[in-house]
Amino acid sequence: MTAIPTSTPSRCAPEAIVRTRIRIVGMRCRKCVAGLEATLAALPGVGRVIVHFELGDAEIEHDAALPRERLLETVEAAGYDAV
């Protein structure tokens, strides 16, 4: 995880924002992308979520207190493999 400055609106406290990138396996269409973005965005402490279908990954801005493991568990609970 890397601390980043942000000027975009976020539900996170600006001083505690980190960006995490997760590799995702199993997305088959753009509907998968939209569903996964909504699922991750619903987690408390998550600000911005971008899921890249072509790259097979997700970029999540979130509170530093939210562990990467929780993000991985959420992706896996949605039916995808996460690394």
Rosetta blueprint (number, residue, H / E / L):
1 M L
2 T E
3 A E
4 I L
5 P L
6 T L
7 S L
8 T L
9 P L
10 S L
11 R L
12 C L
13 A L
14 P H
15 E H
16 A H
17 I E
18 V E
19 R E
20 T E
21 R E
22 I E
23 R E
24 I E
25 V E
26 G L
27 M L
28 R L
29 C L
30 R H
31 K H
32 C H
33 V H
34 A H
35 G H
36 L H
37 E H
38 A H
39 T H
40 L H
41 A H
42 A L
43 L L
44 P L
45 G L
46 V E
47 G E
48 R E
49 V E
50 I E
51 V E
52 H E
53 F L
54 E L
55 L L
56 G L
57 D E
58 A E
59 E E
60 I E
61 E E
62 H E
63 D E
64 A L
65 A L
66 L L
67 P L
68 R H
69 E H
70 R H
71 L H
72 L H
73 E H
74 T H
75 V H
76 E H
77 A H
78 A L
79 G L
80 Y L
81 D E
82 A E
83 V L
